[in-house]
Amino acid sequence: MSETTTGLDTTSRLPDPDRAYRALIDAHRGLTDEESAALNTRLVLLLANQIGDETVLEEAIALAKEVAQKPAQGGA
């Protein structure tokens, strides 16, 4: 994905995306479903504050929701 015309940049800016993914997964190890959901909520709020732009945040929410609602790719 690339930058949209309204400000949401979806290009990877992480120098090591796999390391970032592992850090997220590792943060959830040993947590209950409720603790994991609470961690995700706190993380989202911290990152939303870091973004500091409500329009970009709303675009990110819409994109994440759109992707989540698409049927899984591949065959069964």
N, C-alpha and C positions, 0 to 999 in steps of 0.2 A: 504494500500500500504506500501511497505517497501523500504529501501534504494536500489538504483540501483548500479551497479558495477562502474559507472562513476562519482558518486558524488552527484546526486540529491537525497536528503533524503525527502521522502514524508510521513514519519511517523509523527503523531501529536506531536509537542513539546510544545504546548500551555497548560498551566495548566488548563485553563477553556476555551475550544474552543467555547462554546456557548456565553460566555461573549465577546470574540473577534469578533464573528459573529455579535452580537448585536451592538458592537461599529462601525463596518463597515456599517451596515444598518442605524444606527442613524446618522452617518456622512453625509448620503445622503438625510436625511429628509429635505424637504423644498427647495431642489435644483431643478433647471430645468434640462432637459435631458442634455443640453450642459454643465452646471455647474457640473453635476454628472460625465460626461465623463472626464471633465478637472480634477476633483478630483481624479478619477481613474488613469489618466495618471500621475499626480504628485506622487501619492502613489506608483505606479509601479516603477517609476524612483527612488524614495527615497529607496525603498526596493531593487531594483537592485543594487544601489550603496552600500547598506549595505551588500549584498551578496558578491560583489566585485570579482566575478569569472565569466567570460564571458561564459565559457563552461557550468557551472551549470545553468546560466541564459538561454542559448540557449536550454538546455534540458528541463527546466521548460516551456519555450515558446512552444516547440514542444509538450510536454505532455498536456498543456492546450489547444492547438489547436486540438490535437487528440481527447480529451474528448469533446470539443465543437462541433466537426464534427460528433460524434456518434449520431445515432437516440436516441430519448428519450426512456427510459426503461418503461415498463408497457404497458397496453392495452388501446385502445381507444374505 
